[in-house]
Amino acid sequence: MLSRTAVLERDEELAALVHAAGRAATGAGSVVLVSGEAGIGKSSLVGALHDVLPDARLLTGRCDDLATPRLLGPMRDLAGSVGADLARALRSPGERDALFTALLEELDWRGHATLLTVEDVHWADEATLDLLRWLSRRVAELPAVLVLTYRDDELDGGHPLRRLLAALATARSVVRLPLGPLSSTAVCTLAGAAAADAVLAVTGGNPFLVHEVLAAPGPPASTVPSSVLDLVLARLHRLDPASRDAVERLSVITSTVDRPLVDALVPGGLTALATAEEQGLLVVEPRQVAFRHELTRRAVVDALPAARRTSLNATALAVLEARPDHDPAQLVHHAIEAGDPAAVLRHGPAAAAAAETGRAHRQAADHLRAVLVHRDRLAPADLADLLEASARACYTVGDRERSALADQDEVVRIRRGLGDPVRLGASLRMLSRVAWWQGDRRLSEQAAAEAASVLGGTGDRRELALALSNLSQLAMLADRMAEATRTAEQAIVLAREVGDRAVYSHALNNLGTARWAQGDPAGRRLVEEAREVALAAGLSEHASRAWCNIVWQLLVHLDPDEAGRELVAGIEHAEADEQVMFWKYLTVERGLVALAGARWAAAVADAEVGLDATSPIRCTALFVLGRAALRTGSPADDLVEECWRLGRDLDELQRTAPAAALACESAWLQGDLVRVRRLGREVYDEAVRLGSLPWRVELAHWLCLAGDPVDPADLAGTTHPHALSARGDWRGAADGWDAAGYPYEAAAALTRSDDDGVVLAALARLDALGGVRLAARVREDLRRRGAVRVPRGPTPATRVNVAGLTARQLDVLALVAQGLPNAVIAERLVLSVRTVDHHVAALMAKLGAASRREAVARAEDLGWPAG
């Protein structure tokens, strides 16, 4: 077997795992991230622990490649290996607190190290990722090691696992073990010198592929099959018909197969698998059977004729349905593969409900979409219920494909013909909310007004209160604060009458935000109360929305430090409860905080999270990205233009004003004062009409710079730095920005001085911050007015320090760019591997990168030369 040779080159990684286990035995736990492509040896490395740590307690759960992942699948795999309390909690996964507590107690065996491995986390459901996030924050205090394996080449920017990896980016208790291919030396050891080059050429050193090539008949690599499929099938076809039939029956089961299921599916049970085990296709244990590698199982199942695969899935479905402990997600998977719409309809809603209970909203949406494929079999009322459930799930995860809006719109059309005005009104209100998130404000306003009208005649005071609160929210978002206040107060009266905390929290949030935005500091206390009510009642969405509004208003009122402190708990809450949409919004708001502090790389990394979100979030993300690009000298025109177009489409001052300010800054830097005056004046006049002081002051600043000063009466009564700038008080503006924690804006204000010494000091600040574009303009202005000794700008090699990297971290980055592993870097720099681990983790966090490759790319974008 290759496993020993694969481990042969993993001595350092294996030693790291053993070291982590040793530390865990003393109560200092850790998280170990084992990453690499399929077949690279992740499972072999983890499997080797059984040999080197025979006395340790090893628990292993696996995520499965199901159409929709099992709820807490890897945790359920532990049921036969853990204590009664955890086993009992795993049977009721909806009771999250009980489950999390039971897992914590299971791992807290002082003096005995436990290694909990979760394999293939890239396939994990959201509830599992929730649990892993929660556990990873506590494992440092446990006698346990949490080992997570995943394929890093399968993670796109929006993959749910990214959030977990981001949360672990700067954690001290994290050890990263990225696995690369076998070296030519190792391949030579395995294949022999004569065949080594050929084997390496066709496998790239991937251990699984190397193993398959060497296991093929004939001289190594003399007749190399064209794919893994060919290799596996060559071995499969060497089996006798009964053994081949047994392997094919098991191949449709995507998880490890327990003994009772083997006996039910395979004639002859374990006995029939002996030959397949001897051929290396299966790993057979007394209590369970698994394919030696997931790629092996995939190769077998993909090669099955469609009719055979369908038939085997139907058999698996029937066997699993008869089991009392069946998993609805697994049943849905087999129902889909078996082409059995009745079974999909039978099990899909239950699977979606289980996922929703476990806060795995993305999986709930997937299950519901699978059911809705067969919508023609549903009665209108049932169809409306399922469509609405789908819309809610898609709304929660921030679906950008408009399925949430399309589903909810259809719900309303169906309910119009069902004669139930209360359900119709509630669905209209939901349509309003979804339409707003999708950027269709006109539809949102229409649906909101109709919902209030319909519900006003029903006598259902709770639903009417929600409809009024929704109207209040829309008014608040559009800066119609008097209307927002009036309708919020009406909703609060009704909410108190019916004793509904959800309605009360929602309306109080609107009222507090409206008052705070108008300058009443008591408004913040109302929004905080709304959050407290929501948290006490377990109303995750309402709590997350309150956090968003608190952070937004803190930024509007120039308090980024306090906003950053609020974001820590807000993001953690949204992550834990899988409020994906609000998690993205809060993360983009964190980008605004980083932007305020001129931490460009961090701002960009956070803003990019919002690019695949719905229009309001994307617009703010584009603002952050555009402003960071403008100020650091990166290409910005496309970002600026899209932000402006999207802001106008959304037609709310909170979107159009920042978008216009961004466009004005871009035009001013390019010397296009006509555009500054045109765009700035258009949105400024709207802000004055609505009485919105926070949004008018920056536009006043740009208009004044472009020679179109505003009426001083418009800015009376405010000491906002932009207002001071618009009045010509650049020194007061700079002091205000410095006090608020906006270093770039402070430096920019100082550049307006007539004193060359002050401007040169401001230029030095801009250089230190990486404000390339404005610094270039200031240099031109200084030379134009005859200043002497205008300093040159920083060299490209130093601009990466915008991200705050230390000299040692730059040394490490240079070696990372060469593709060197941490052990080699440690040897080159005469450091311990552990120290290098910390440096790599820190530089990735500072550059806002999720991988080593991305860290190098981000550094190069900032002007750092890898060579």
Secondary structure, DSSP 8 states (H G I E B T S, - for coil): --HHHHHHT-HHHHHHHHHHHHHHTTT--EEEEEE-STTSSHHHHHHTHHHH-TTSEEEEEE----SS--TTHHHHTTGGGS-HHHHHHHT-TT-HHHHHHHHHHHH--TTS-EEEEEE-GGG--HHHHHHHHHHHTTGGGSSEEEEEEE-GGG--TT-THHHHHHHTTT-TTEEEEE-----HHHHHHHH-HHHHHHHHHHHTT-HHHHHHHHHSSSSTTTT--SSHHHHHHHHHTTS-HHHHHHHHHHHT--S-EEHHHHHHHSTTGGGGGHHHHHTTSEEE-SSEEEESSHHHHHHHHHHS-HHHHHHHHHHHHHHHHTSTT--HHHHHHHHHHTT-HHHHHHHHHHHHHHHHHTT-HHHHHHHHHHHHTTGGGS-HHHHHHHHHHHHHHHHHTT--SSHHHHHHHHHHHHHTTTT-HHHHHHHHHHHHHHHHHTT-HHHHHHHHHHHHHHHHTT--HHHHHHHHHHHHHHHHHTT-HHHHHHHHHHHHHHHHHHT-HHHHHHHHHHHHHHHHHTT-THHHHHHHHHHHHHHHHT-HHHHHHHHHHHHHHHHHTT-HHHHHHHHHHHHHHHHHTT-HHHHHHHHHHHHHHHHHTT-HHHHHHHHHTTTTS-HHHHHHHHHHHHHHHHHHTS--HHHHHHHHHHHHHHT-HHHHHHHHHHHHHHHHHTT-HHHHHHHHHHHHHHHHHHT-HHHHHHHHHHHHHTT----GGGGTT---HHHHHHTT-HHHHHHHHHHHT-HHHHHHHHTT-S-HHHHHHHHHHHHHHT-HHHHHHHHHHHHHTT-S-------HHHHGGGG---HHHHHHHHHHHTT--HHHHHHHHT--HHHHHHHHHHHHHHTT-SSHHHHHHHHHHTT----
